[in-house]
Amino acid sequence: MNDPRISAVICTLVAAWLGYTIFFGAEAPSTFLLVVQWTFLLVAVLGAIAAVIRIIHQGRS
């Protein structure tokens, strides 16, 4: 995906969904699933930050 706006939207939606499932889940997940969820949440947040940085840099060019 070359358009950072699309990446930012997708990463933000994924981070919001994962945050919801982590913090408002009805039952406690297994340890493995919890680690995977937190890892994906971290990657999604970092991806959203990177996409915003790319948007800012493209605006300056």
Gaussian input, Z-matrix of N, CA and C with variables (Angstrom, degrees):
# hf/3-21g

backbone

0 1
 N
 C     1     B1
 C     2     B2     1     A1
 N     3     B3     2     A2     1     D1
 C     4     B4     3     A3     2     D2
 C     5     B5     4     A4     3     D3
 N     6     B6     5     A5     4     D4
 C     7     B7     6     A6     5     D5
 C     8     B8     7     A7     6     D6
 N     9     B9     8     A8     7     D7
 C    10    B10     9     A9     8     D8
 C    11    B11    10    A10     9     D9
 N    12    B12    11    A11    10    D10
 C    13    B13    12    A12    11    D11
 C    14    B14    13    A13    12    D12
 N    15    B15    14    A14    13    D13
 C    16    B16    15    A15    14    D14
 C    17    B17    16    A16    15    D15
 N    18    B18    17    A17    16    D16
 C    19    B19    18    A18    17    D17
 C    20    B20    19    A19    18    D18
 N    21    B21    20    A20    19    D19
 C    22    B22    21    A21    20    D20
 C    23    B23    22    A22    21    D21
 N    24    B24    23    A23    22    D22
 C    25    B25    24    A24    23    D23
 C    26    B26    25    A25    24    D24
 N    27    B27    26    A26    25    D25
 C    28    B28    27    A27    26    D26
 C    29    B29    28    A28    27    D27
 N    30    B30    29    A29    28    D28
 C    31    B31    30    A30    29    D29
 C    32    B32    31    A31    30    D30
 N    33    B33    32    A32    31    D31
 C    34    B34    33    A33    32    D32
 C    35    B35    34    A34    33    D33
 N    36    B36    35    A35    34    D34
 C    37    B37    36    A36    35    D35
 C    38    B38    37    A37    36    D36
 N    39    B39    38    A38    37    D37
 C    40    B40    39    A39    38    D38
 C    41    B41    40    A40    39    D39
 N    42    B42    41    A41    40    D40
 C    43    B43    42    A42    41    D41
 C    44    B44    43    A43    42    D42
 N    45    B45    44    A44    43    D43
 C    46    B46    45    A45    44    D44
 C    47    B47    46    A46    45    D45
 N    48    B48    47    A47    46    D46
 C    49    B49    48    A48    47    D47
 C    50    B50    49    A49    48    D48
 N    51    B51    50    A50    49    D49
 C    52    B52    51    A51    50    D50
 C    53    B53    52    A52    51    D51
 N    54    B54    53    A53    52    D52
 C    55    B55    54    A54    53    D53
 C    56    B56    55    A55    54    D54
 N    57    B57    56    A56    55    D55
 C    58    B58    57    A57    56    D56
 C    59    B59    58    A58    57    D57
 N    60    B60    59    A59    58    D58
 C    61    B61    60    A60    59    D59
 C    62    B62    61    A61    60    D60
 N    63    B63    62    A62    61    D61
 C    64    B64    63    A63    62    D62
 C    65    B65    64    A64    63    D63
 N    66    B66    65    A65    64    D64
 C    67    B67    66    A66    65    D65
 C    68    B68    67    A67    66    D66
 N    69    B69    68    A68    67    D67
 C    70    B70    69    A69    68    D68
 C    71    B71    70    A70    69    D69
 N    72    B72    71    A71    70    D70
 C    73    B73    72    A72    71    D71
 C    74    B74    73    A73    72    D72
 N    75    B75    74    A74    73    D73
 C    76    B76    75    A75    74    D74
 C    77    B77    76    A76    75    D75
 N    78    B78    77    A77    76    D76
 C    79    B79    78    A78    77    D77
 C    80    B80    79    A79    78    D78
 N    81    B81    80    A80    79    D79
 C    82    B82    81    A81    80    D80
 C    83    B83    82    A82    81    D81
 N    84    B84    83    A83    82    D82
 C    85    B85    84    A84    83    D83
 C    86    B86    85    A85    84    D84
 N    87    B87    86    A86    85    D85
 C    88    B88    87    A87    86    D86
 C    89    B89    88    A88    87    D87
 N    90    B90    89    A89    88    D88
 C    91    B91    90    A90    89    D89
 C    92    B92    91    A91    90    D90
 N    93    B93    92    A92    91    D91
 C    94    B94    93    A93    92    D92
 C    95    B95    94    A94    93    D93
 N    96    B96    95    A95    94    D94
 C    97    B97    96    A96    95    D95
 C    98    B98    97    A97    96    D96
 N    99    B99    98    A98    97    D97
 C   100   B100    99    A99    98    D98
 C   101   B101   100   A100    99    D99
 N   102   B102   101   A101   100   D100
 C   103   B103   102   A102   101   D101
 C   104   B104   103   A103   102   D102
 N   105   B105   104   A104   103   D103
 C   106   B106   105   A105   104   D104
 C   107   B107   106   A106   105   D105
 N   108   B108   107   A107   106   D106
 C   109   B109   108   A108   107   D107
 C   110   B110   109   A109   108   D108
 N   111   B111   110   A110   109   D109
 C   112   B112   111   A111   110   D110
 C   113   B113   112   A112   111   D111
 N   114   B114   113   A113   112   D112
 C   115   B115   114   A114   113   D113
 C   116   B116   115   A115   114   D114
 N   117   B117   116   A116   115   D115
 C   118   B118   117   A117   116   D116
 C   119   B119   118   A118   117   D117
 N   120   B120   119   A119   118   D118
 C   121   B121   120   A120   119   D119
 C   122   B122   121   A121   120   D120
 N   123   B123   122   A122   121   D121
 C   124   B124   123   A123   122   D122
 C   125   B125   124   A124   123   D123
 N   126   B126   125   A125   124   D124
 C   127   B127   126   A126   125   D125
 C   128   B128   127   A127   126   D126
 N   129   B129   128   A128   127   D127
 C   130   B130   129   A129   128   D128
 C   131   B131   130   A130   129   D129
 N   132   B132   131   A131   130   D130
 C   133   B133   132   A132   131   D131
 C   134   B134   133   A133   132   D132
 N   135   B135   134   A134   133   D133
 C   136   B136   135   A135   134   D134
 C   137   B137   136   A136   135   D135
 N   138   B138   137   A137   136   D136
 C   139   B139   138   A138   137   D137
 C   140   B140   139   A139   138   D138
 N   141   B141   140   A140   139   D139
 C   142   B142   141   A141   140   D140
 C   143   B143   142   A142   141   D141
 N   144   B144   143   A143   142   D142
 C   145   B145   144   A144   143   D143
 C   146   B146   145   A145   144   D144
 N   147   B147   146   A146   145   D145
 C   148   B148   147   A147   146   D146
 C   149   B149   148   A148   147   D147
 N   150   B150   149   A149   148   D148
 C   151   B151   150   A150   149   D149
 C   152   B152   151   A151   150   D150
 N   153   B153   152   A152   151   D151
 C   154   B154   153   A153   152   D152
 C   155   B155   154   A154   153   D153
 N   156   B156   155   A155   154   D154
 C   157   B157   156   A156   155   D155
 C   158   B158   157   A157   156   D156
 N   159   B159   158   A158   157   D157
 C   160   B160   159   A159   158   D158
 C   161   B161   160   A160   159   D159
 N   162   B162   161   A161   160   D160
 C   163   B163   162   A162   161   D161
 C   164   B164   163   A163   162   D162
 N   165   B165   164   A164   163   D163
 C   166   B166   165   A165   164   D164
 C   167   B167   166   A166   165   D165
 N   168   B168   167   A167   166   D166
 C   169   B169   168   A168   167   D167
 C   170   B170   169   A169   168   D168
 N   171   B171   170   A170   169   D169
 C   172   B172   171   A171   170   D170
 C   173   B173   172   A172   171   D171
 N   174   B174   173   A173   172   D172
 C   175   B175   174   A174   173   D173
 C   176   B176   175   A175   174   D174
 N   177   B177   176   A176   175   D175
 C   178   B178   177   A177   176   D176
 C   179   B179   178   A178   177   D177
 N   180   B180   179   A179   178   D178
 C   181   B181   180   A180   179   D179
 C   182   B182   181   A181   180   D180

   B1=1.4472
   B2=1.5183
   B3=1.3055
   B4=1.4510
   B5=1.5208
   B6=1.3077
   B7=1.4587
   B8=1.5323
   B9=1.3251
   B10=1.4622
   B11=1.5281
   B12=1.3319
   B13=1.4706
   B14=1.5194
   B15=1.3285
   B16=1.4657
   B17=1.5253
   B18=1.3275
   B19=1.4676
   B20=1.5241
   B21=1.3338
   B22=1.4598
   B23=1.5269
   B24=1.3262
   B25=1.4660
   B26=1.5234
   B27=1.3262
   B28=1.4654
   B29=1.5265
   B30=1.3291
   B31=1.4662
   B32=1.5273
   B33=1.3252
   B34=1.4603
   B35=1.5234
   B36=1.3262
   B37=1.4678
   B38=1.5272
   B39=1.3190
   B40=1.4689
   B41=1.5222
   B42=1.3379
   B43=1.4591
   B44=1.5304
   B45=1.3271
   B46=1.4660
   B47=1.5241
   B48=1.3288
   B49=1.4713
   B50=1.5284
   B51=1.3230
   B52=1.4656
   B53=1.5224
   B54=1.3283
   B55=1.4649
   B56=1.5190
   B57=1.3204
   B58=1.4676
   B59=1.5222
   B60=1.3365
   B61=1.4699
   B62=1.5246
   B63=1.3306
   B64=1.4668
   B65=1.5235
   B66=1.3239
   B67=1.4634
   B68=1.5238
   B69=1.3383
   B70=1.4562
   B71=1.5236
   B72=1.3319
   B73=1.4628
   B74=1.5195
   B75=1.3243
   B76=1.4581
   B77=1.5255
   B78=1.3200
   B79=1.4619
   B80=1.5167
   B81=1.2985
   B82=1.4597
   B83=1.5327
   B84=1.3372
   B85=1.4634
   B86=1.5236
   B87=1.3119
   B88=1.4615
   B89=1.5304
   B90=1.3013
   B91=1.4647
   B92=1.5161
   B93=1.3212
   B94=1.4619
   B95=1.5232
   B96=1.3263
   B97=1.4646
   B98=1.5194
   B99=1.3065
   B100=1.4622
   B101=1.5270
   B102=1.3291
   B103=1.4641
   B104=1.5217
   B105=1.3231
   B106=1.4657
   B107=1.5272
   B108=1.3172
   B109=1.4675
   B110=1.5232
   B111=1.3261
   B112=1.4618
   B113=1.5167
   B114=1.3442
   B115=1.4628
   B116=1.5196
   B117=1.3265
   B118=1.4644
   B119=1.5233
   B120=1.3299
   B121=1.4645
   B122=1.5271
   B123=1.3130
   B124=1.4600
   B125=1.5260
   B126=1.3245
   B127=1.4674
   B128=1.5309
   B129=1.3255
   B130=1.4667
   B131=1.5242
   B132=1.3207
   B133=1.4679
   B134=1.5283
   B135=1.3280
   B136=1.4673
   B137=1.5321
   B138=1.3188
   B139=1.4638
   B140=1.5147
   B141=1.3278
   B142=1.4620
   B143=1.5276
   B144=1.3156
   B145=1.4629
   B146=1.5288
   B147=1.3246
   B148=1.4660
   B149=1.5283
   B150=1.3363
   B151=1.4598
   B152=1.5253
   B153=1.3166
   B154=1.4733
   B155=1.5239
   B156=1.3180
   B157=1.4631
   B158=1.5325
   B159=1.3264
   B160=1.4732
   B161=1.5227
   B162=1.3304
   B163=1.4665
   B164=1.5251
   B165=1.3239
   B166=1.4587
   B167=1.5271
   B168=1.3223
   B169=1.4664
   B170=1.5281
   B171=1.3171
   B172=1.4600
   B173=1.5206
   B174=1.3258
   B175=1.4614
   B176=1.5110
   B177=1.3245
   B178=1.4742
   B179=1.5229
   B180=1.3155
   B181=1.4642
   B182=1.5076
   A1=108.71
   A2=115.64
   A3=120.01
   A4=113.26
   A5=117.97
   A6=120.77
   A7=109.08
   A8=118.47
   A9=120.14
   A10=113.15
   A11=117.67
   A12=119.33
   A13=111.00
   A14=116.22
   A15=120.15
   A16=109.95
   A17=116.23
   A18=120.29
   A19=110.93
   A20=116.55
   A21=120.49
   A22=111.02
   A23=116.80
   A24=120.66
   A25=110.70
   A26=116.79
   A27=120.30
   A28=110.87
   A29=116.98
   A30=120.22
   A31=111.44
   A32=116.61
   A33=119.87
   A34=111.24
   A35=116.90
   A36=119.79
   A37=111.54
   A38=116.76
   A39=120.30
   A40=110.49
   A41=117.44
   A42=120.77
   A43=110.87
   A44=117.26
   A45=120.39
   A46=110.85
   A47=116.74
   A48=120.21
   A49=111.09
   A50=117.04
   A51=119.74
   A52=111.36
   A53=116.68
   A54=119.47
   A55=111.80
   A56=115.74
   A57=119.87
   A58=111.03
   A59=117.05
   A60=119.16
   A61=111.63
   A62=117.81
   A63=120.18
   A64=110.81
   A65=117.07
   A66=120.49
   A67=114.74
   A68=117.33
   A69=119.26
   A70=112.74
   A71=116.96
   A72=120.43
   A73=111.45
   A74=116.43
   A75=121.65
   A76=112.11
   A77=116.52
   A78=119.17
   A79=109.74
   A80=116.18
   A81=120.74
   A82=110.08
   A83=117.25
   A84=120.08
   A85=110.85
   A86=115.30
   A87=119.43
   A88=109.05
   A89=116.10
   A90=120.72
   A91=111.04
   A92=116.82
   A93=120.40
   A94=110.87
   A95=117.03
   A96=120.55
   A97=111.20
   A98=117.12
   A99=120.69
   A100=111.09
   A101=116.94
   A102=120.84
   A103=110.36
   A104=117.24
   A105=120.88
   A106=110.78
   A107=117.19
   A108=120.44
   A109=111.70
   A110=117.27
   A111=120.61
   A112=111.43
   A113=116.96
   A114=120.45
   A115=110.61
   A116=117.06
   A117=120.78
   A118=111.30
   A119=117.38
   A120=120.40
   A121=109.89
   A122=117.51
   A123=121.37
   A124=110.96
   A125=117.27
   A126=121.05
   A127=110.85
   A128=117.30
   A129=120.21
   A130=111.33
   A131=117.40
   A132=120.46
   A133=110.35
   A134=116.73
   A135=119.68
   A136=111.18
   A137=117.32
   A138=120.77
   A139=111.76
   A140=117.03
   A141=120.63
   A142=110.44
   A143=117.19
   A144=120.87
   A145=110.22
   A146=116.93
   A147=120.69
   A148=111.23
   A149=117.22
   A150=120.17
   A151=111.09
   A152=117.20
   A153=120.05
   A154=110.07
   A155=117.58
   A156=120.65
   A157=110.20
   A158=117.20
   A159=120.32
   A160=111.12
   A161=117.59
   A162=120.81
   A163=109.97
   A164=117.17
   A165=121.11
   A166=110.83
   A167=116.62
   A168=120.23
   A169=111.59
   A170=117.93
   A171=119.87
   A172=110.83
   A173=117.10
   A174=120.78
   A175=111.92
   A176=117.20
   A177=121.23
   A178=111.80
   A179=117.37
   A180=120.48
   A181=112.28
   D1=116.12
   D2=-178.72
   D3=-89.44
   D4=-17.26
   D5=-178.60
   D6=-89.52
   D7=112.37
   D8=-177.50
   D9=-67.84
   D10=-20.56
   D11=177.56
   D12=-66.56
   D13=-40.21
   D14=178.02
   D15=-66.86
   D16=-43.06
   D17=178.19
   D18=-60.65
   D19=-42.11
   D20=-179.70
   D21=-62.95
   D22=-43.01
   D23=-179.83
   D24=-65.40
   D25=-46.73
   D26=-178.30
   D27=-63.98
   D28=-46.10
   D29=-179.70
   D30=-63.25
   D31=-38.86
   D32=179.09
   D33=-66.58
   D34=-42.21
   D35=177.89
   D36=-64.39
   D37=-42.79
   D38=178.85
   D39=-64.40
   D40=-43.15
   D41=179.05
   D42=-63.35
   D43=-40.41
   D44=178.59
   D45=-64.80
   D46=-43.43
   D47=179.78
   D48=-65.44
   D49=-44.39
   D50=178.79
   D51=-65.30
   D52=-40.65
   D53=176.64
   D54=-60.30
   D55=-41.00
   D56=177.47
   D57=-62.85
   D58=-45.65
   D59=-178.15
   D60=-68.71
   D61=-31.11
   D62=179.19
   D63=-73.92
   D64=-48.66
   D65=-171.89
   D66=-87.40
   D67=-22.61
   D68=-176.55
   D69=-122.19
   D70=21.88
   D71=178.97
   D72=-66.88
   D73=144.13
   D74=-176.94
   D75=-73.55
   D76=-31.51
   D77=-179.76
   D78=-131.78
   D79=156.16
   D80=-178.31
   D81=-74.86
   D82=128.44
   D83=178.71
   D84=-78.48
   D85=167.93
   D86=175.63
   D87=-67.40
   D88=164.63
   D89=-179.35
   D90=-61.36
   D91=-42.22
   D92=179.83
   D93=-61.47
   D94=-46.49
   D95=179.89
   D96=-64.02
   D97=-37.48
   D98=178.60
   D99=-63.66
   D100=-42.30
   D101=177.93
   D102=-64.73
   D103=-42.58
   D104=179.45
   D105=-64.10
   D106=-43.07
   D107=179.20
   D108=-62.11
   D109=-45.45
   D110=179.04
   D111=-65.07
   D112=-37.47
   D113=178.06
   D114=-63.98
   D115=-47.26
   D116=179.09
   D117=-64.85
   D118=-36.79
   D119=177.15
   D120=-62.68
   D121=-44.69
   D122=178.79
   D123=-62.02
   D124=-43.82
   D125=179.24
   D126=-64.56
   D127=-40.53
   D128=179.48
   D129=-65.61
   D130=-41.38
   D131=178.73
   D132=-65.93
   D133=-43.87
   D134=177.75
   D135=-63.65
   D136=-37.53
   D137=176.94
   D138=-64.36
   D139=-40.84
   D140=178.28
   D141=-65.29
   D142=-40.98
   D143=178.27
   D144=-63.70
   D145=-44.94
   D146=179.13
   D147=-62.31
   D148=-38.92
   D149=179.00
   D150=-66.37
   D151=-40.06
   D152=177.78
   D153=-64.57
   D154=-40.48
   D155=177.46
   D156=-62.01
   D157=-41.70
   D158=177.32
   D159=-63.62
   D160=-39.20
   D161=178.14
   D162=-62.91
   D163=-43.29
   D164=179.72
   D165=-63.53
   D166=-43.75
   D167=-179.42
   D168=-67.45
   D169=-34.11
   D170=177.66
   D171=-69.96
   D172=-31.52
   D173=178.91
   D174=-68.42
   D175=-29.39
   D176=-179.09
   D177=-79.91
   D178=-21.49
   D179=-176.84
   D180=-78.83

